[in-house]
Amino acid sequence: MNIFLVGGALRDRLLGRPVSDRDWLVVGATPEDMTRRGYLPVGRDFPVFLHPSTREEYALARTERKSAPGYRGFTIHTAPDVTLEQDLARRDLTVNAIALPAELVGPDGDFEPDADTLADPFHGRRDLRDKVLRHVTEAFREDPVRILRVARFAARFDDFSVAPETMALMREMVAAGEADALVPERVWQELSRGLMETRPSRMFEVLRTCGALAVLLPEVDRLWGVPQPAQHHPEVDTGVHLMMVVDTSARLAAPLPVRFACLMHDLGKGTTPAEMLPRHIGHEKRSAELLHAVCDRWRVPVDVRELAEVVAREHGNLHRSGELDAAALVRLLERCDAFRKPARFAEVLLACECDARGRLGLEDAPYPQRARLLAVLAAAAAVATDEIARKAQQSGAKGPQIGEAIHQARVEAVAASLG
């Protein structure tokens, strides 16, 4: 029985990046051998075990054979005679197909990967040096999730290129319908992780180049070539602008709901009727409608969906909020549900700031609407609604009348704060 450190930990160590999770590969063992040594079985689809003390994952060496279309269409084979090279051959990218004997990893988890001690049959170290994402073998085509993984790695390692032969293989997979067989859970998992990487636009660049974006997110794919309104740098089309916005959200360290909202906020511009160009009149409503279809398709979590819907529907009004009077501002806050969910409203404003700064020459421009609207919300929220409701009830007012009394008090408070 031989144990190796494999995958991302070695890759990141060789790149001089921090190492977080470590994955271990066991060659020459059976499940019975592992349980006899105190390892806890946890793998559902193939034999994976937790170490009895560190709780790190140890997987038995395996091979995979395609047996049906899609992500789950595999037959897994594990046996003591599966070699290290056979296991590494079924991995996605050469940079992830490197191994180091466990005895060279210190008790504190530190290790010094040396060329003489690494198992690197597919030249992953060379591709790390050359900054190339390259598939290991033709087995890559058997798992469509790997298309998404390559795109996500491109967003993380944003100075790496995708090898031409790997891009060609991904195009073939898309043309063969493999991307159509992806299950919602894995698509959302990879998309959401890619949005949280250093440069999310790279993920969409790779997906668009291989044709997968048109299959998975046609609403986003069709934005390239759509002109921006005249006041929004028309020399940059909507697709390019969208990528600038999502990269701005990464630069501002925005959480996932904000980054997803940045990706979704302008979908309606891809369906603007000719008579409404070049201003894209009504695109906010169309964006919200298209957003629902995307979220249903990929089972986007409710909190992420709801924030994106507010941004899609209201971002134009939030951008123009400096032109609104007190009454219109309170109505805007009410539509955004800002009184009940002030933390979410702050994230809505962050997404709008990313949108405003995702334009050429405006990357570092101020976004005064954010501070102003937060101050307006604070003034309106300071109104003693319980006291107003009590007095309205004493005068015989009912539900809608009580709500109107509170609304009017908030308008007056905002008017006073604006001077």
Secondary structure, DSSP 8 states (H G I E B T S, - for coil): -EEEEETHHHHHHHTT------EEEEES--HHHHHHTT-EE--SSS-EEE-TTT--EEEE-EEEEE-SSSTT-EEEEE-TT--HHHHHHTSSBGGG--EEEGGGB-TTS-B---TTT-B-TT-HHHHHHHTEE-BSSGGGGG-THHHHHHHHHHHHSTT-EE-HHHHHHHHHHHHTTTGGG--HHHHHHHHHHHHTSS-THHHHHHHHHHTHHHHH-HHHHTTTT----TTS-TTS-HHHHHHHHHHHHHHTT--HHHHHHHHHTTGGGGG--GGGTTTTTTHHHHHHHHHHHHHHHHT--HHHHHHHHHHHHHHHHHHTGGG--HHHHHHHHHHTTTTT-HHHHHHHHHHHHHHHHSSTT-TT---HHHHHHHHHHHHHHTS-HHHHHHHHHHTT--HHHHHHHHHHHHHHHHHHHH-
